[in-house]
Amino acid sequence: MNYYKYLFFLFIILASCKTNTKQQDEIVSPQVSVNDFIIAFGSCNHQDAPNLLWKEIEKNKPNVWIWGGDIIYADTENMGLMEQDYQKQKTKSDYANFIKNIDVLATWDDHDYGLNDGGEEYSKKAEAQDLFLDFIDVEKDDKRRQQEGVYFSKDYIVNEETIKIILLDTRYFRTALTQDTITKKRYKPNVYGEGSMLGDTQWEWLKNHLQNSKASFNIIVSSIQVLSSEHGYESWGNMTHEVDKLEDLIKASNANNVIILSGDRHLSEISKKNVDSLAYPLIDFTSSGMTHSYSSFQGEPNKFRVKDVVFQKSFGVLKFNFENKTVTMQMRGENNVLQQELIQAY
């Protein structure tokens, strides 16, 4: 065999070995992420404002995106206008590309519900529900098409562990709030025992889901804050008996590692409360807003707050690590900048 033929056959053999090694590596030793599951979520997104965060959210490689409410701003009883606003958001190129390869879950808040600070009194809530479900591509035979309210639950099974995501509807059944006519706050708590945040049917549904949950983590999505209430805007604190009811339900259900995700406020913060007889701290992770934020924020009380308030545009990320039994909670903003981080052990 002459020299050139030898080189040719040697090249073929080496190329073949390289190819086979690559194929074997892909099968036998796949790259394993440190994080077993990643949730990204956010709220307060105006359809007419620049949507700057979708490519940044994508960099975090989330398994699911959760809308926490105020997907659009459409305070109207004109369903034609509301549908147009949803289409504006849905056809924005970055968002349209983002949702092609990710599971999208959602609840609504007042501005995509159709009435600022609105509750059960909104006259177009049934029609608005149809448009909301159309926006997130819910099938026509889905049970949410037959029920009143957009509440929903979905389980994700990862490495023999389950993460349950429970999305609440804090609008459709919510009864009247009490205006604060004495201080500069918008609302004061109702008389204890008066009013409902979820309505009887949804409360029973939530009870069943928590009591029967075998999930390692139970993520409850509430469009409004649960723990922070001293600010006097909308929150579960407008009905303190409902906060107690939720905490009692979480305790009685023995559900593992409940984490609350919320929005609405145009700021981001993490609140943490040690609840009697609960084996883990109850965390309320607020992420808001995506296209506009409370940039003039000068401070407000929150006895449960951990670290500082972030008042720049942001989105939230939760990274679950089952081996270390930790959840890394991050607030991120433009250019995917890390604004704040809390690592919680469970």
ABEGO torsion letter per residue (X at the ends): XBAAAAAAAAAAAAAAAAAAAAAAAAAABBBBBABABBBBBBBGBBAABBBAAAAAAAAAGBABBBBAEGABBBBBABAAAAAAAAAAAAABAAAAAAAAABBBBBBBBAAAAGBBGBBAABAAAAAAAAAAAAAAGBBAABAAAABBEABBBBBBBBGGBBBBBBBBBAAAABBBBBBBAABABABBBBBBGBEBAAEAAAAAAAAAAAAABABABBBBBBABBAABAAAGBBBAAABAAAAAAAAAAAAAAGBBGBBBBBBGAGBBBBBBBBBBGBABBBBBBBBOBAABBBAABAEBBBAABBEBBBABBBBBBBBBBAAAGBBBBBBBBBGGBBABBBBBBX
